Amino acid sequence: MAAVHQGPEVLEDLKKYAGSWVAIRDGKVIADALDSVELRNKPEVNEDDFLMPVPDAGSGVFLL
């Protein structure tokens, strides 16, 4: 049986980040960018931070 991986609990509203990528640490957004490469290159983002895309409001179902 395959394990299901869940990301960290996000403690803030992500609406203002719709259409971009965010880095999460301790349940809070620490940085955002238009793509994952730009986000990973930001100095405030650590290697072990959780990166995730935030879908646009009209995108419908979004599975990763």
C-alpha positions as CSV (number, residue, x, y, z in Angstrom):
1,M,0.0,0.0,0.0
2,A,1.4,3.4,-1.0
3,A,1.9,6.0,1.7
4,V,0.0,9.3,1.5
5,H,2.2,12.3,2.0
6,Q,0.7,15.4,3.5
7,G,2.3,18.8,3.7
8,P,2.4,20.9,6.8
9,E,-0.6,22.6,8.3
10,V,-0.9,26.1,6.8
11,L,-2.1,28.6,9.4
12,E,-2.9,31.5,7.2
13,D,-5.2,32.4,4.3
14,L,-3.5,31.8,1.0
15,K,-6.0,33.7,-1.2
16,K,-3.6,36.6,-1.7
17,Y,-1.0,34.1,-3.1
18,A,-3.4,32.7,-5.8
19,G,-1.5,31.8,-9.0
20,S,1.9,31.8,-7.3
21,W,4.2,29.4,-5.3
22,V,4.7,29.7,-1.6
23,A,7.3,28.4,0.9
24,I,5.9,27.2,4.2
25,R,7.7,27.0,7.5
26,D,6.1,26.4,10.8
27,G,2.6,26.8,9.2
28,K,3.4,30.3,7.9
29,V,4.3,31.6,4.4
30,I,7.8,32.8,4.5
31,A,8.2,33.7,0.8
32,D,6.3,33.7,-2.5
33,A,7.2,33.7,-6.2
34,L,5.8,33.1,-9.7
35,D,7.5,29.7,-10.0
36,S,9.3,27.1,-7.9
37,V,12.7,27.9,-9.3
38,E,12.5,31.6,-8.4
39,L,11.1,30.7,-5.0
40,R,13.9,28.2,-4.2
41,N,16.5,30.8,-5.1
42,K,15.2,33.3,-2.5
43,P,17.7,33.7,0.4
44,E,15.0,33.4,3.0
45,V,13.9,29.9,1.8
46,N,15.7,27.0,3.4
47,E,16.2,23.7,1.7
48,D,13.8,21.9,4.1
49,D,10.9,24.4,3.7
50,F,7.7,23.0,2.1
51,L,7.1,24.5,-1.4
52,M,3.6,24.4,-2.9
53,P,1.7,26.1,-5.7
54,V,-1.5,28.0,-4.8
55,P,-4.1,27.6,-7.5
56,D,-6.1,30.5,-8.9
57,A,-9.6,30.8,-7.4
58,G,-11.2,29.6,-10.7
59,S,-8.9,26.7,-11.3
60,G,-11.3,24.0,-9.9
61,V,-9.9,20.8,-8.5
62,F,-6.2,20.9,-7.9
63,L,-4.3,17.7,-7.1
64,L,-0.6,17.4,-6.6
